[in-house]
């Protein structure tokens, strides 16, 4: 039996990078998956590749109205939601003195507020389904320091995860956070950061960056019933960076 047989999942930021890897694996493991993103072209192309068990919905993850529409479309197409992967996010590498209030609020809205909205929106659907699993993608910068804005929001995701896990346990809903290190996604290996990433990789105990699929294996475990006794926890996949 496939590991997500019968599960209905939503993955945000799924048009490329880690989100696309999660969506591909989820469908391969038997789930019906709703992929959301602002990039309609890439999202539609991926759904075309994945077939009838996938649906693309254009979504601004900072919009409460968009979240309501995603839940409604998921239930209409596939049924109540069992799994939510809050994957959408952005990075910003500016000093605190260089960061404007507008820039700061934008990263808070996308990385932090969207996770709050996702959990708030999906809980009623998961209760209808008899329970579920929320996987919030944070970062190692939700455990150790990094750039202003990005670090703040990723720590917030870790905290929200624990608060929601305690609140939702009696509904049969588990909530966990995943903390990737340096992953070979378009956001990380773009031309202006490629050299810096390659240099940083020399200091990772495993001596390389990870592929998105290596994070997906952990996300899959948390989405599945195999992790039935795990909630309110952080799961690190970083090649040993935070162990140093």
PyMOL commands that set and color helices and strands:
alter all, ss='L'
color gray80, all
select helices_A, chain A and resi 17-28+40-50+64-77+101-129+140-142+150-171+194-201+212-223+225-227+241-243
alter helices_A, ss='H'
color red, helices_A
select strands_A, chain A and resi 8-12+32-37+54-58+83-86+132-137+173-180+234-237
alter strands_A, ss='S'
color yellow, strands_A
deselect
rebuild
show_as cartoon
